């Protein structure tokens, strides 16, 4: 079985870093990434990294022609200088530019990281922009579109410390216990679990448009774990036969 070629957009962020780490040694996918600046690769990584300005990203997407594009772009209100235009330049314009380049290159699958609570009618700018982007993506024609809506993301951000998020992470295990029923969608999730889900979803063959919230993301991550464990067992058996 041939490996799936995956192109990651947003390699410098928390989720992008986790995707690169999870892809190390994982044979079902061949990962490449695009970033505006050089990024340290995880130990053991064997992948291509393209460093280029955003104006060149459509050319790279077109020339790579991967099986799937993963868009993990995003900024914060603080990093955008509390300026709506600067915020939208990344979370709306850049995301949609990547999506259009993916569609124009006739790439079958696009996977996009959004946020729980995304709603174009929201009073909260962050959630409103995420909702507007989701609506625009749904109108584009992809063989398969996966939109992931995580709650609080857990993980270590080296270059982008967020004190409020760090505090919330400390209490998230307790808070998650009280989020039951319909509120389970609000539970926190680790960047590692997100990465596992993304790599698993990138191998799906069924077409359509899918929105994944907490439980759906966790199911995909567990499928990735089982698949990885099965492959390790198979490799172990092959090694035993060679020694016999």
LUMTOR-863591 format. One line per field, with one value per atom (N, C-alpha, C): residue number from 0; residue in three letters; x, y, z; atom name. Coordinates in steps of 0.001 Angstrom, whole numbers, plus 500000, padded with zeros to 6 digits. Example, Ala and Ser with C-alpha at 12.3 -4.5 7.8 and 13.67 -1.06 7.14 Angstrom:
LUMTOR-863591
num [0,0,0,1,1,1]
residu [ALA,ALA,ALA,SER,SER,SER]
east [513190,512300,513200,512850,513670,512900]
north [494310,495500,496700,497750,498940,500030]
up [507800,507800,507800,507080,507140,507870]
atome [N,CA,C,N,CA,C]
//
This chain:
LUMTOR-863591
num [0,0,0,1,1,1,2,2,2,3,3,3,4,4,4,5,5,5,6,6,6,7,7,7,8,8,8,9,9,9,10,10,10,11,11,11,12,12,12,13,13,13,14,14,14,15,15,15,16,16,16,17,17,17,18,18,18,19,19,19,20,20,20,21,21,21,22,22,22,23,23,23,24,24,24,25,25,25,26,26,26,27,27,27,28,28,28,29,29,29,30,30,30,31,31,31,32,32,32,33,33,33,34,34,34,35,35,35,36,36,36,37,37,37,38,38,38,39,39,39,40,40,40,41,41,41,42,42,42,43,43,43,44,44,44,45,45,45,46,46,46,47,47,47,48,48,48,49,49,49,50,50,50,51,51,51,52,52,52,53,53,53,54,54,54,55,55,55,56,56,56,57,57,57,58,58,58,59,59,59,60,60,60,61,61,61,62,62,62,63,63,63,64,64,64,65,65,65,66,66,66,67,67,67,68,68,68,69,69,69,70,70,70,71,71,71,72,72,72,73,73,73,74,74,74,75,75,75,76,76,76,77,77,77,78,78,78,79,79,79,80,80,80,81,81,81,82,82,82,83,83,83,84,84,84,85,85,85,86,86,86,87,87,87,88,88,88,89,89,89,90,90,90,91,91,91,92,92,92,93,93,93,94,94,94,95,95,95,96,96,96,97,97,97,98,98,98,99,99,99,100,100,100,101,101,101,102,102,102,103,103,103,104,104,104,105,105,105,106,106,106,107,107,107,108,108,108,109,109,109,110,110,110,111,111,111,112,112,112,113,113,113,114,114,114,115,115,115,116,116,116,117,117,117,118,118,118,119,119,119,120,120,120,121,121,121,122,122,122,123,123,123,124,124,124,125,125,125,126,126,126,127,127,127,128,128,128,129,129,129,130,130,130,131,131,131,132,132,132,133,133,133,134,134,134,135,135,135,136,136,136,137,137,137,138,138,138,139,139,139,140,140,140,141,141,141,142,142,142,143,143,143,144,144,144,145,145,145,146,146,146,147,147,147,148,148,148,149,149,149,150,150,150,151,151,151,152,152,152,153,153,153,154,154,154,155,155,155,156,156,156,157,157,157,158,158,158,159,159,159,160,160,160,161,161,161,162,162,162,163,163,163,164,164,164,165,165,165,166,166,166,167,167,167,168,168,168,169,169,169,170,170,170,171,171,171,172,172,172,173,173,173,174,174,174,175,175,175,176,176,176,177,177,177,178,178,178,179,179,179,180,180,180,181,181,181,182,182,182,183,183,183,184,184,184,185,185,185,186,186,186,187,187,187,188,188,188,189,189,189,190,190,190,191,191,191,192,192,192,193,193,193,194,194,194,195,195,195,196,196,196,197,197,197,198,198,198,199,199,199,200,200,200,201,201,201,202,202,202,203,203,203,204,204,204,205,205,205,206,206,206,207,207,207,208,208,208,209,209,209,210,210,210,211,211,211,212,212,212,213,213,213,214,214,214,215,215,215,216,216,216,217,217,217,218,218,218,219,219,219,220,220,220,221,221,221,222,222,222,223,223,223,224,224,224,225,225,225,226,226,226,227,227,227,228,228,228,229,229,229,230,230,230,231,231,231,232,232,232,233,233,233,234,234,234,235,235,235,236,236,236,237,237,237,238,238,238,239,239,239,240,240,240,241,241,241,242,242,242,243,243,243]
residu [UNK,UNK,UNK,UNK,UNK,UNK,UNK,UNK,UNK,UNK,UNK,UNK,UNK,UNK,UNK,UNK,UNK,UNK,UNK,UNK,UNK,UNK,UNK,UNK,UNK,UNK,UNK,UNK,UNK,UNK,UNK,UNK,UNK,UNK,UNK,UNK,UNK,UNK,UNK,UNK,UNK,UNK,UNK,UNK,UNK,UNK,UNK,UNK,UNK,UNK,UNK,UNK,UNK,UNK,UNK,UNK,UNK,UNK,UNK,UNK,UNK,UNK,UNK,UNK,UNK,UNK,UNK,UNK,UNK,UNK,UNK,UNK,UNK,UNK,UNK,UNK,UNK,UNK,UNK,UNK,UNK,UNK,UNK,UNK,UNK,UNK,UNK,UNK,UNK,UNK,UNK,UNK,UNK,UNK,UNK,UNK,UNK,UNK,UNK,UNK,UNK,UNK,UNK,UNK,UNK,UNK,UNK,UNK,UNK,UNK,UNK,UNK,UNK,UNK,UNK,UNK,UNK,UNK,UNK,UNK,UNK,UNK,UNK,UNK,UNK,UNK,UNK,UNK,UNK,UNK,UNK,UNK,UNK,UNK,UNK,UNK,UNK,UNK,UNK,UNK,UNK,UNK,UNK,UNK,UNK,UNK,UNK,UNK,UNK,UNK,UNK,UNK,UNK,UNK,UNK,UNK,UNK,UNK,UNK,UNK,UNK,UNK,UNK,UNK,UNK,UNK,UNK,UNK,UNK,UNK,UNK,UNK,UNK,UNK,UNK,UNK,UNK,UNK,UNK,UNK,UNK,UNK,UNK,UNK,UNK,UNK,UNK,UNK,UNK,UNK,UNK,UNK,UNK,UNK,UNK,UNK,UNK,UNK,UNK,UNK,UNK,UNK,UNK,UNK,UNK,UNK,UNK,UNK,UNK,UNK,UNK,UNK,UNK,UNK,UNK,UNK,UNK,UNK,UNK,UNK,UNK,UNK,UNK,UNK,UNK,UNK,UNK,UNK,UNK,UNK,UNK,UNK,UNK,UNK,UNK,UNK,UNK,UNK,UNK,UNK,UNK,UNK,UNK,UNK,UNK,UNK,UNK,UNK,UNK,UNK,UNK,UNK,UNK,UNK,UNK,UNK,UNK,UNK,UNK,UNK,UNK,UNK,UNK,UNK,UNK,UNK,UNK,UNK,UNK,UNK,UNK,UNK,UNK,UNK,UNK,UNK,UNK,UNK,UNK,UNK,UNK,UNK,UNK,UNK,UNK,UNK,UNK,UNK,UNK,UNK,UNK,UNK,UNK,UNK,UNK,UNK,UNK,UNK,UNK,UNK,UNK,UNK,UNK,UNK,UNK,UNK,UNK,UNK,UNK,UNK,UNK,UNK,UNK,UNK,UNK,UNK,UNK,UNK,UNK,UNK,UNK,UNK,UNK,UNK,UNK,UNK,UNK,UNK,UNK,UNK,UNK,UNK,UNK,UNK,UNK,UNK,UNK,UNK,UNK,UNK,UNK,UNK,UNK,UNK,UNK,UNK,UNK,UNK,UNK,UNK,UNK,UNK,UNK,UNK,UNK,UNK,UNK,UNK,UNK,UNK,UNK,UNK,UNK,UNK,UNK,UNK,UNK,UNK,UNK,UNK,UNK,UNK,UNK,UNK,UNK,UNK,UNK,UNK,UNK,UNK,UNK,UNK,UNK,UNK,UNK,UNK,UNK,UNK,UNK,UNK,UNK,UNK,UNK,UNK,UNK,UNK,UNK,UNK,UNK,UNK,UNK,UNK,UNK,UNK,UNK,UNK,UNK,UNK,UNK,UNK,UNK,UNK,UNK,UNK,UNK,UNK,UNK,UNK,UNK,UNK,UNK,UNK,UNK,UNK,UNK,UNK,UNK,UNK,UNK,UNK,UNK,UNK,UNK,UNK,UNK,UNK,UNK,UNK,UNK,UNK,UNK,UNK,UNK,UNK,UNK,UNK,UNK,UNK,UNK,UNK,UNK,UNK,UNK,UNK,UNK,UNK,UNK,UNK,UNK,UNK,UNK,UNK,UNK,UNK,UNK,UNK,UNK,UNK,UNK,UNK,UNK,UNK,UNK,UNK,UNK,UNK,UNK,UNK,UNK,UNK,UNK,UNK,UNK,UNK,UNK,UNK,UNK,UNK,UNK,UNK,UNK,UNK,UNK,UNK,UNK,UNK,UNK,UNK,UNK,UNK,UNK,UNK,UNK,UNK,UNK,UNK,UNK,UNK,UNK,UNK,UNK,UNK,UNK,UNK,UNK,UNK,UNK,UNK,UNK,UNK,UNK,UNK,UNK,UNK,UNK,UNK,UNK,UNK,UNK,UNK,UNK,UNK,UNK,UNK,UNK,UNK,UNK,UNK,UNK,UNK,UNK,UNK,UNK,UNK,UNK,UNK,UNK,UNK,UNK,UNK,UNK,UNK,UNK,UNK,UNK,UNK,UNK,UNK,UNK,UNK,UNK,UNK,UNK,UNK,UNK,UNK,UNK,UNK,UNK,UNK,UNK,UNK,UNK,UNK,UNK,UNK,UNK,UNK,UNK,UNK,UNK,UNK,UNK,UNK,UNK,UNK,UNK,UNK,UNK,UNK,UNK,UNK,UNK,UNK,UNK,UNK,UNK,UNK,UNK,UNK,UNK,UNK,UNK,UNK,UNK,UNK,UNK,UNK,UNK,UNK,UNK,UNK,UNK,UNK,UNK,UNK,UNK,UNK,UNK,UNK,UNK,UNK,UNK,UNK,UNK,UNK,UNK,UNK,UNK,UNK,UNK,UNK,UNK,UNK,UNK,UNK,UNK,UNK,UNK,UNK,UNK,UNK,UNK,UNK,UNK,UNK,UNK,UNK,UNK,UNK,UNK,UNK,UNK,UNK,UNK,UNK,UNK,UNK,UNK,UNK,UNK,UNK,UNK,UNK,UNK,UNK,UNK,UNK,UNK,UNK,UNK,UNK,UNK,UNK,UNK,UNK,UNK,UNK,UNK,UNK,UNK,UNK,UNK,UNK,UNK,UNK,UNK,UNK,UNK,UNK,UNK,UNK,UNK,UNK,UNK,UNK,UNK,UNK,UNK,UNK,UNK,UNK,UNK,UNK,UNK,UNK,UNK,UNK,UNK,UNK,UNK,UNK,UNK,UNK,UNK,UNK,UNK,UNK,UNK,UNK,UNK,UNK,UNK,UNK,UNK,UNK,UNK,UNK,UNK,UNK,UNK,UNK]
east [500852,500000,500883,500645,501465,501098,502087,501872,501054,500275,499524,500443,500430,501248,500434,500947,500250,501092,500481,501165,500581,501435,501025,501302,500265,500397,500188,501200,501106,502009,503235,504156,504728,504634,505263,504371,503106,502173,502152,501376,501278,500824,499774,499261,500197,500725,501655,502871,503428,504575,504202,502999,502550,502340,501822,501627,502976,503964,505284,505877,505684,506227,505535,504217,503470,503760,504161,504414,505782,506651,507994,507883,508422,508413,507072,506060,504730,504621,504763,504894,503664,502434,501270,501197,501955,501926,503339,503433,504667,504347,504952,504612,505618,505079,505878,505204,505936,505367,505812,505002,505290,505249,506212,506240,506887,506636,507234,508664,509051,510419,510868,512156,512708,512171,511902,511356,512226,512551,513316,512444,512964,512208,512369,511352,511465,512596,513164,514230,513729,514494,514124,513238,512831,511932,512655,511981,512482,511394,511436,510373,510915,510175,510536,509928,510701,510202,510450,509370,509471,509337,510318,510286,510062,508929,508586,507539,507487,506450,505086,504040,502699,502265,502845,502470,502923,503882,504382,503716,502896,502291,501423,500605,499810,500682,501862,502763,503272,503591,504097,503004,501798,500670,500437,500488,500284,501382,502627,503741,503806,503406,503447,502340,501143,499977,499833,499732,499594,498209,498020,496701,495789,496390,495604,496435,495760,496393,495801,496684,496267,496552,495524,495681,495514,496633,496614,497043,496619,496979,496097,496646,495842,496707,496122,496813,495904,496259,495441,495166,494193,493842,495033,495771,496928,498051,498363,499442,499111,497825,497402,497364,497854,497875,496503,495561,494165,493579,493996,493541,492751,491498,490655,491191,491689,492201,493399,494284,495468,495054,494049,493562,492945,492103,491447,492446,493554,494548,495074,495143,495623,494460,493558,492512,491425,491333,490342,491020,491708,492248,493256,494228,495276,494719,493799,493180,492409,491632,490847,491730,492851,493801,494359,494693,495199,494117,492891,491785,491559,491588,491377,492511,493740,494883,494769,494276,494067,493004,491908,490823,491289,491998,492426,493443,494195,495171,494509,493190,492415,492879,493199,493587,492320,492189,490926,490507,491436,491045,491703,490901,491397,490969,491930,491655,491985,491034,491213,490928,491806,491601,490835,489648,488806,488727,487558,487417,485997,485885,484562,483856,482579,481820,481865,482539,482601,481189,480888,479529,479594,479200,479278,478376,477459,476572,477069,478216,478737,479111,478953,479390,480890,481487,482919,483642,484538,485199,485879,486615,487355,486413,485326,484380,483593,483325,482603,483434,484722,485595,485730,485895,485987,484718,483569,482304,482180,482599,482550,483453,484629,485560,484969,484386,483761,482685,481855,480792,481377,482452,483082,483686,484286,484877,483807,482664,481588,481071,481235,480734,481725,482961,483964,483787,484214,484030,485310,485291,486378,485819,486660,486225,485915,486736,486497,486992,486157,486502,486300,487357,487278,487570,486609,486779,486843,487939,488113,487855,486993,486635,487065,488328,488768,488330,488269,488076,489436,489677,490971,492070,493097,494209,495285,495665,496714,498028,499086,500401,501321,502598,503598,503885,503589,503868,505181,506230,507547,507610,507102,507256,506000,504954,503698,503037,503676,503075,501754,500740,499432,499049,499322,499113,497729,496686,495330,495090,495600,495444,496243,497435,498246,497509,496864,496099,494928,494237,493098,493542,494751,495267,495462,495906,496113,494814,493715,492431,491574,492037,491210,490842,491730,491309,490096,490039,488904,487667,487857,486715,486108,486973,486479,485541,485784,484948,483500,483296,481951,481265,482014,481439,480900,479626,478975,477873,477358,476265,476677,475820,476097,477287,477669,478802,480150,480132,481390,482209,481508,482181,483116,482914,483731,484990,485170,486321,487644,488681,490013,490576,491597,492228,493689,494544,495973,496313,497384,497854,498233,498754,499132,497910,496806,495580,495054,495142,494721,495545,496857,497743,497421,497176,496821,495536,494559,493285,493491,494305,494553,495201,496215,496896,495968,495071,494105,493083,492543,491538,492117,493404,494047,494096,493763,493769,492366,491347,489970,489687,488953,488640,487262,486352,484990,484999,484167,484059,482980,482941,481903,482479,481601,481996,481709,482707,482603,483082,482323,482710,482954,484144,484543,484711,483926,484107,484782,484799,485670,485590,484395,484279,484706,484363,484746,486265,486870,488326,489000,488477,489069,488915,487794,487617,488660,488904,489913,491296,491591,492889,493078,492013,492119,492304,491678,491898,493358,493928,495344,496209,495899,496656,496574,495356,495187,495951,495877,496575,498081,498581,500009,500428,499615,499919,499914,498934,498859,500104,500558,501737,502990,503082,504234,504249,503063,502972,503400,502915,503261,504762,505360,506797,507564,507059,507703,507661,506514,506380,507314,507435,508334,509775,510139,511484,511753,510731,510874,511081,510340,510474,511865,512426,513767,514813,514585,515545,515402,514206,513942,514771]
north [498799,500000,501244,502187,503383,504378,505199,506193,507361,507985,509175,510385,511241,512451,513580,514108,515148,516410,517547,518837,519627,519983,520716,522198,523006,524466,524947,525587,526024,525195,524965,524079,524694,526019,526668,526652,526354,526403,525132,525165,524037,522762,522839,521645,521215,522178,521833,521086,521550,520871,519454,519301,517980,517036,517541,516706,516202,517073,516659,515596,515765,514795,513440,513442,512183,511460,512201,511600,510921,511164,510569,509042,508387,506928,506305,507128,506603,506419,505182,504880,505166,505088,505338,506751,507703,509055,509545,510354,511070,512551,513161,514534,515531,516639,517807,519004,520094,521253,522545,523570,524906,525882,526795,527803,529077,530169,531439,531597,530767,530816,529404,529263,527942,527416,526127,525469,524264,524091,522915,521675,520671,519446,518525,517705,516742,515751,515238,514255,513039,512635,511468,511776,513027,513384,513302,512717,512664,513237,514533,515217,516462,516964,518199,519380,520473,521706,522832,523465,524579,525887,526763,528071,529125,529808,530777,531749,532909,533881,533349,533846,533323,533484,534482,534678,533507,532711,531574,530250,530269,529016,528344,529101,528422,527680,528250,527580,526263,526285,525076,524011,524434,523492,522871,523708,523226,522255,522581,521725,520426,520470,519267,518277,518792,517953,516804,517120,516050,515427,514351,513739,514557,515265,516070,517248,518356,519535,519722,519921,520198,521663,522426,523847,524056,524321,524537,525962,526901,528302,528951,529951,530689,531631,532730,533672,533974,534951,535347,536842,537279,538695,539513,538959,539665,539767,538643,538649,539533,539693,540552,542015,542322,543700,544260,543346,543713,544536,544155,544826,543810,544114,543151,542807,543803,543524,542584,542805,541945,540533,540432,539118,538380,539088,538466,538106,538828,538553,537128,536598,535236,534253,534477,533493,533426,534433,534386,534366,535451,535554,534455,534248,533275,531853,531546,530216,529989,530986,530833,530837,531566,531518,530111,529477,528097,527166,527359,526508,526652,527871,528084,527470,527621,527026,525509,524945,523492,523057,523787,523468,523634,524729,525006,523981,523385,522352,520983,520954,519712,518659,519128,518216,517765,516471,515881,516325,516384,516552,517766,518490,519595,519353,519456,519329,520672,521272,522605,522579,523209,523337,524621,524492,525637,525747,525948,526063,525704,525129,524875,526214,526238,527479,528373,527919,528721,529007,530286,530676,532078,532214,533518,534562,534130,535071,535417,534870,535087,536552,537011,538365,538414,537253,537149,537113,538071,538181,536884,536264,535038,533959,533720,532679,533080,534384,534842,534634,534974,534784,533301,532469,531024,530513,531008,530597,531056,532276,532800,531980,531618,530814,529428,528819,527500,527555,528596,528727,528826,529606,529754,528428,527689,526392,525400,525427,524488,524714,525931,526242,525858,525554,525131,523645,523245,521853,521055,520254,519331,517914,516962,515578,515199,515748,515544,516778,517302,518427,518015,518127,517839,519116,519544,520711,520222,520513,520085,521255,521020,522058,521645,521835,521484,522521,522091,523024,523586,523789,524275,523318,523839,523009,522950,521737,521547,521239,521894,521661,522811,522589,523593,524481,525762,526722,527428,527103,527657,529149,529558,530940,531782,531192,531936,531606,531997,531700,532448,531749,532357,532112,533088,532886,532390,532938,532508,531060,530683,529300,528358,528798,527957,527684,528706,528544,527591,527764,526893,525444,525246,523885,523170,523921,523322,522747,523450,523042,522207,522060,521377,519940,519129,517763,517739,518709,518784,519303,520362,520948,519953,519174,518211,517179,516835,515841,516296,517606,518144,518434,518278,518531,517225,517001,515761,516065,514991,515168,516075,517029,517950,518848,518990,519853,519163,517858,517155,517809,518419,519076,520188,520685,521779,521290,519974,519442,519832,519918,520227,519013,519250,518157,518509,517506,517762,517924,518666,518843,517495,516588,515267,514507,514552,513890,514513,515828,516499,516017,515903,515464,514036,513170,511783,511721,512522,512548,513050,514083,514648,513620,512911,511909,510740,510417,509348,509796,510996,511499,511684,511956,512152,510871,509750,508460,507973,508743,508343,508386,507393,507307,507866,507862,508345,509841,510261,511667,512347,513682,514425,515563,516222,517327,516923,517021,516521,517580,517734,518612,517732,517821,516959,517796,517439,518056,517038,517277,516526,515017,514443,512983,512407,513070,512599,512670,513749,513880,512771,512489,511449,510069,509805,508516,508335,509400,509328,509107,509772,509610,508181,507595,506206,505229,505512,504668,504737,505912,506081,505240,505289,504514,503024,502542,501110,500710,501559,501278,501222,502154,502191,500948,500547,499352,498104,498004,496844,496759,497904,497910,497524,497955,497592,496099,495512,494064,493319,493791,493143,493219,494354,494507,493568,493425,492523,491081,490670,489294,489065,490078,489919,489778,490537,490464,489088,488526,487190,486114,486263,485273,485321,486517,486650,486002,486076,485516,484003,483487,482044,481198]
up [500000,500000,500000,499053,498959,500053,500425,501462,500919,501799,501426,501558,500555,500595,501235,502321,503089,503111,502816,502891,504058,505003,506200,506031,506216,506204,507644,508209,509602,510498,510039,510746,512018,512159,513320,514559,514400,515524,516350,517416,518347,517645,516863,516185,515060,514305,513247,513771,514883,515495,515925,516466,516919,515740,514632,513437,512935,512896,512429,513345,514658,515616,515470,515310,515188,513874,512855,511552,511467,512456,512429,512477,511469,511422,511082,510801,510489,508982,508537,507115,506252,506788,505914,505328,505888,505327,505039,503982,503677,503842,504842,505213,504652,504149,503782,504437,504593,505268,504604,504803,504286,505457,505499,506563,506029,506727,506310,506813,507761,508288,508623,508847,509140,510465,510473,511655,511981,513247,513663,513515,512833,512638,513838,514137,515238,514972,516037,515898,515121,514142,513342,512151,512004,510896,509560,508587,507225,506327,506134,505416,504746,503770,503085,503832,503924,504518,503519,503073,502138,502917,502784,503445,502369,502450,501409,501929,501313,501634,501218,501858,501599,500140,499446,498044,497163,497657,496889,497289,498327,498787,497721,496966,495920,494906,494567,493631,494217,495518,496167,496223,496565,496618,495245,494211,492844,492423,492758,492332,493125,494402,495247,494886,494613,494308,495320,496619,497615,497561,498316,498420,499328,500290,501225,501703,501971,502570,503962,504935,506313,506606,506932,507237,508743,509409,510860,511187,510346,510529,511591,512250,513219,514030,514438,515313,516496,517288,518433,518351,519098,519149,519647,520621,521179,520144,519479,518494,517298,517024,515914,516318,517518,517987,518279,518566,518828,517678,516469,515253,514414,514115,513413,512035,511298,509959,510014,510991,511130,511519,512374,512781,511592,510845,509694,508596,508510,507475,507578,508802,509006,509075,510034,510321,509260,508425,507344,505980,505619,504260,503951,504839,504551,504504,505417,505415,504120,503695,502469,501226,501271,500154,499985,501113,501072,500539,500999,500552,499044,498538,497103,496287,496783,496079,496057,497151,497229,496231,496191,495248,493810,493518,492148,491653,492583,492209,492091,492279,492167,493171,494374,495459,496159,496369,496810,498205,499156,500557,501203,501972,502790,504227,505151,506580,507227,507918,508497,509995,510762,512203,512464,513059,513396,514922,515465,516915,517338,518516,519063,519238,518923,519057,517831,516766,515539,515033,514818,514419,513828,512580,511921,512579,513446,514145,515544,515936,517280,517500,518727,519085,519311,519509,519761,518414,518178,516877,516474,517389,517078,516550,517260,516863,515617,515476,514293,513029,513100,511944,511613,512641,512403,511716,512165,511553,510114,509834,508462,507541,508051,507253,506989,508021,507838,506765,506805,505800,504393,504253,502939,502469,503390,503031,502583,503272,502934,501518,501006,499661,498563,498967,497983,497689,496530,496118,496355,497405,497689,497676,497269,497358,498788,499718,501142,501888,502770,503628,505070,505878,507308,508085,508900,509757,511197,511876,513264,514204,515196,516162,517566,517909,519266,520288,521547,522640,523020,524300,524770,524338,523683,523226,524313,524669,525671,524973,525433,524858,525186,524973,525315,524112,524245,523181,523517,522788,523084,522791,521620,521184,521393,521891,522036,523369,524488,525788,525958,526462,526683,528131,529000,530445,530816,530209,530553,530146,528966,528524,529416,529827,530704,532015,532550,533781,533564,532430,532125,531956,531410,531223,532549,533548,534871,535414,535178,535749,534789,533532,532530,532905,533528,533877,534807,535715,536643,535916,535137,534427,533442,532767,531780,532401,533674,534360,534458,534530,534698,533362,532273,530948,530392,530591,530178,529157,528532,527576,526427,526111,525012,525264,526533,526858,526691,526348,526133,525010,524077,522953,523403,524629,525156,525854,525959,526687,526015,526829,526304,525576,524771,524025,523799,523836,523664,522189,521928,520553,519946,520770,520279,519764,520527,520085,518794,518694,517470,516278,516490,515415,514987,515957,515638,514821,515229,514494,513071,512905,511580,510656,511161,510335,509998,510918,510643,509608,509761,508832,507433,507353,506053,505237,505859,505150,504801,505179,504905,503406,502931,501504,501167,502131,501872,501586,500645,500324,501153,501093,501803,502622,503373,504248,505684,506540,507907,508905,509980,511084,512303,512865,513975,515248,516273,517582,518497,519792,520703,520547,520648,520622,519282,518198,516873,516685,517182,517105,517907,519090,519935,519298,518638,517963,516859,516104,515045,515643,516756,517408,517910,518428,518909,517746,516602,515424,514982,515061,514733,515673,516963,517954,517668,517368,517084,515827,514817,513565,513801,514594,514900,515671,516650,517443,516573,515658,514752,513873,513391,512531,513317,514573,515398,515682,515916,516141,514880,513719,512447,512181,512500,512309,513228,514458,515405,514936,514374,513865,512678,511793,510658,511136,512165,512710,513321,514001,514605,513536,512406,511334,510711,510618,510044,510946,512278,513219,513348,512995,513157,512189]
atome [N,CA,C,N,CA,C,N,CA,C,N,CA,C,N,CA,C,N,CA,C,N,CA,C,N,CA,C,N,CA,C,N,CA,C,N,CA,C,N,CA,C,N,CA,C,N,CA,C,N,CA,C,N,CA,C,N,CA,C,N,CA,C,N,CA,C,N,CA,C,N,CA,C,N,CA,C,N,CA,C,N,CA,C,N,CA,C,N,CA,C,N,CA,C,N,CA,C,N,CA,C,N,CA,C,N,CA,C,N,CA,C,N,CA,C,N,CA,C,N,CA,C,N,CA,C,N,CA,C,N,CA,C,N,CA,C,N,CA,C,N,CA,C,N,CA,C,N,CA,C,N,CA,C,N,CA,C,N,CA,C,N,CA,C,N,CA,C,N,CA,C,N,CA,C,N,CA,C,N,CA,C,N,CA,C,N,CA,C,N,CA,C,N,CA,C,N,CA,C,N,CA,C,N,CA,C,N,CA,C,N,CA,C,N,CA,C,N,CA,C,N,CA,C,N,CA,C,N,CA,C,N,CA,C,N,CA,C,N,CA,C,N,CA,C,N,CA,C,N,CA,C,N,CA,C,N,CA,C,N,CA,C,N,CA,C,N,CA,C,N,CA,C,N,CA,C,N,CA,C,N,CA,C,N,CA,C,N,CA,C,N,CA,C,N,CA,C,N,CA,C,N,CA,C,N,CA,C,N,CA,C,N,CA,C,N,CA,C,N,CA,C,N,CA,C,N,CA,C,N,CA,C,N,CA,C,N,CA,C,N,CA,C,N,CA,C,N,CA,C,N,CA,C,N,CA,C,N,CA,C,N,CA,C,N,CA,C,N,CA,C,N,CA,C,N,CA,C,N,CA,C,N,CA,C,N,CA,C,N,CA,C,N,CA,C,N,CA,C,N,CA,C,N,CA,C,N,CA,C,N,CA,C,N,CA,C,N,CA,C,N,CA,C,N,CA,C,N,CA,C,N,CA,C,N,CA,C,N,CA,C,N,CA,C,N,CA,C,N,CA,C,N,CA,C,N,CA,C,N,CA,C,N,CA,C,N,CA,C,N,CA,C,N,CA,C,N,CA,C,N,CA,C,N,CA,C,N,CA,C,N,CA,C,N,CA,C,N,CA,C,N,CA,C,N,CA,C,N,CA,C,N,CA,C,N,CA,C,N,CA,C,N,CA,C,N,CA,C,N,CA,C,N,CA,C,N,CA,C,N,CA,C,N,CA,C,N,CA,C,N,CA,C,N,CA,C,N,CA,C,N,CA,C,N,CA,C,N,CA,C,N,CA,C,N,CA,C,N,CA,C,N,CA,C,N,CA,C,N,CA,C,N,CA,C,N,CA,C,N,CA,C,N,CA,C,N,CA,C,N,CA,C,N,CA,C,N,CA,C,N,CA,C,N,CA,C,N,CA,C,N,CA,C,N,CA,C,N,CA,C,N,CA,C,N,CA,C,N,CA,C,N,CA,C,N,CA,C,N,CA,C,N,CA,C,N,CA,C,N,CA,C,N,CA,C,N,CA,C,N,CA,C,N,CA,C,N,CA,C,N,CA,C,N,CA,C,N,CA,C,N,CA,C,N,CA,C,N,CA,C,N,CA,C,N,CA,C,N,CA,C,N,CA,C,N,CA,C,N,CA,C,N,CA,C,N,CA,C,N,CA,C,N,CA,C,N,CA,C,N,CA,C,N,CA,C,N,CA,C,N,CA,C,N,CA,C,N,CA,C,N,CA,C,N,CA,C,N,CA,C,N,CA,C,N,CA,C,N,CA,C,N,CA,C,N,CA,C,N,CA,C,N,CA,C,N,CA,C,N,CA,C,N,CA,C,N,CA,C,N,CA,C,N,CA,C,N,CA,C,N,CA,C,N,CA,C,N,CA,C,N,CA,C,N,CA,C,N,CA,C,N,CA,C]
//
